[in-house]
Every structure is written in C-alpha cells, then in structure tokens.
Amino acid sequence: MKIKNCSLYDRKGQWDILIDNGIISKIDKVIDEDADKVIDATGLMVLPGLLDMHVHLREPGQEYKEDIRSGCAAAVAGGVTSVCCMPNTIPVCDDPSIVEFILERAEEEQLAKVYPIASISKGLEGKALTEFGLLSEAGAVAFSDDGMPVESSQMMRIAMEYAKGFGKFVISHCEDKALVHGGLANEGYNAAIAGLKGNLCVAEETMVAREVLLAEALDCKVHIAHVSTKNSVELVRGAKARGCKVTCETCPHYIILNDSAILNWDTDAKVNPPIRSEADRQAIIEGIKDGTIDVIVSDHAPHHINDKAVEFISAANGISGVETSFALCYTALVKTGIITLDKLVELMNNNPANIIGVLPSKLKEGAIADIAIFDLQNQFTITKEALVSKGKNTPFAGRKVYGKCVHTFVCGRQVVADSKVIYND
C-alpha cells in the first residue's frame, strides 16, 4: 500500500508513505517502489490514528442502541483507530469473562482497537469491589463506575490503592447525587427560563476535590472524566501544581456549547454532567490551552430514538459523538487559532495513549500503521442520516465543520476508503 502526495501534520511539504505488513516501512518525499494499491492523497492531511478513551459501545446487553461492530465502525469513520469502552453494559463489565468477550468481539470485527475499562464496583452498585487483578489479567486497562459515582470515599480510597497495586488507575465520574437532587440542566438563568430543575456545578466539583485530595494523600493516579466546570478545571490545575498524579478530560460539547442549548428542550443536548454556562465553557478552553486538561474524548453515548424522542425529564443522557469529535474540535479550536493541530493530536492521541499505558500512534518509519487521513480544506455539514453509529442523537446536526475523515487504516488494514467503512464480512 502506498499513500502519495499527502501532507503530514508534523512536517512541511508533500510526502509519500509506504505500508508493508501493517507497518509504516518508509516515509519520503517520493517513493518509487511499486505497491499493490496506491492512494492519491493530494490535498489531504495524514494524522496518526486517534484514541478516544471514553466511549460507550453498549454491547453486551443494549445492542439496540449500539454494538461493538457499529461503535467501532463509527470510530474509524471519524479517524479514531482505538477506543476505551466504559463498563456500564448489561451485564456490567465487572467479570473477566465480559472483558474477554469484548476483546473477542472487537477482534472479530477488525475495525477499531478496543481497550476495555472494567467497573470499580460489582454491578456499579458501589457496595463491593470487583476483582482488580483478574480483570487486569483479562485485559482491562483501567477501572471506573462511569455513569455512576463512587459515593463512598472509603471505597474510592481502596479502589485507588488496589488499582495502583496492579499498575492501573481509576477514572472517576464526579457527581454528588445528593446535590444533583434530580437536576436536569445546569442551574442558572437558562434552566430557569426553560423550566428545568437545576444541577449545581458544585455537585461535580465536590467530587473532583475529593478525588484529587485522595490521590494526593495516597500517591495514586486518578483520571477525572468529562470535566465541565470552571472550578473543576481550577481544582485540577491546583492539584497538578502540587504534584498530584491527576489527569482529566473534557468533551466537544463542553468546548462548543453553553447551556442555552437546552432552551428549546433539545433532548440531544441532554448530557451528564450537563452543558454548563458560557463562563464554564471559556474556562474549559483555557484549561485546554494551558495543559490543565489532558485529553479530549467524545463520551460517545449512543441511544435509540425512543430514548430521546420523549419529554426532557424522561430522556436519556448522552451524545453520539465518536465520529464527529475530531471535526468539531478541529473547527472550534484549530481553525480559530486557539490551539495548533499538533496540540489537538496530543489531546486526542498522545496523551490518552500515555495515560492508559499503550503506545500512541506515530507517523514514523517502523511504527504500526494506524493512520487517519482527513480533508481539512473543504467544509461539510454534520447530519444525523450520515452517522455510522446506530445512535443518531447529536445536537450538532446541521453544523458546518471542517475535518472529514476520508481514509482510515488500522494495523495497515484499510477500514475506511473514500469516507465509507470497509466491514470485515
């Protein structure tokens, strides 16, 4: 396989790339060697395949929303060659057999690479810890009760220490349920206008404070999921300054939207934590710029239309976002000059890989050929109909963006060609 006349994100000029046996065998200005297939990538930008460390693949148990096939297809359609899947499946990923099942299914589909995250507590109930050692041996890369907070501080302490003992870490869904108290939208003016019960920022922030203080006291690693508020950013920033082993992530919807998105009761904009105020959004962007925020994830949460086409109070939380994440962030952050393309690749590839302990994708000779090729020049419109995911629940439908994924390679195997997924059938 040869890719010719392409641009590389980390160097100037036009280049050719030769892929042989799943490896990038050569990168040069001109490669004369013959290849079984040649892709002319004139005008296109080659990036290392991205890693989204927070997705919900729904399998096992909720395949009507998404399954490993459709979720991995959605990932590669967006230039994401690796995903970490959260454990809130049915049954919960709290047993080694579930981890093994997920890995086997991913191997069968031969689309994106999948790194399972196992639950901290059995059944996500917060009562008994899972078998961290056995789950790690089965292939779990981290532990989280994502979707549910670990309400017991003592349980979180033990979880952090156990995870450290097995060379892993915990990912915390930071939410004080008592403070949320049924809140549906960010507490403030817009929630009041919409007639929706408010969810205080402090419901997230108190748990962020707990996690960083525990991690600091125990000398353990902790990762804070889907940061959405100004004070959460400041808490992480301060903890990092003190040497705490904390990392954190945010999502495109917290970067791009503010809580005015819920004024028309759009259930596709209903997420947890909720989309916050404009001041919080600006703080998220500052946290990205100064390195406080380590990772951008999609928090891909696909739902069936029946879970969203209901009253706001009854609608499920979540946005189907893995295949639009790069384009949204490229348009909002790079095209506007807020950060560089190099920085975006760091946020969406290098940093998440380093956090979970795998080799990041690289555009260099001898590296595994996990590659995404994007059209950064031409604008396109996000539509629900074009989404590969079973979940069409996006508040970004109709938005014009740049950064359409044209070709994707995983281990040198082409899985997207001309923006169409190639299935392993």
Buried (B, 14 or more C-beta within 10 A) or exposed (E): BBBBBBBBBEEEEBBBBBBBEBBBBBBEEEBEEEBEEBBEBEBBBBBBBBBBBBBBBBBBBBBEBBBBBBBBBBBBBBBBBBBBBBBBBEEBBBBBEBBEBBBEBBEEBBBBBBBBBBBBBBBBEBEEBBBBEBBBEBBBBBBBBBBBBBBEEEBBBBBBBBBBEBEBBBBBBBBBEEBBEEBBBBBBEBBEEBEBBBBBBBBBBBBBBBBBBBBBEBEBBBBBBBBBBBBBBBBBBBBBEEEBBBBBBBBBBBBBBBBBBBBEBBBBBBBBBBBBBEEBBEBBBBBBEEEBBBBBBBBBBBBBEEBBEEEBEEBBBBBBBBBBBBBBBBBBBBBEEBBEBEBBBBBBBBBBBBBBEBEBBBBEEEBBBBBBBBBBEEEBEBEBEBBBBBBBBBBBBEBEBBBBBBBBBBBBBBBBBEBEBBEEE
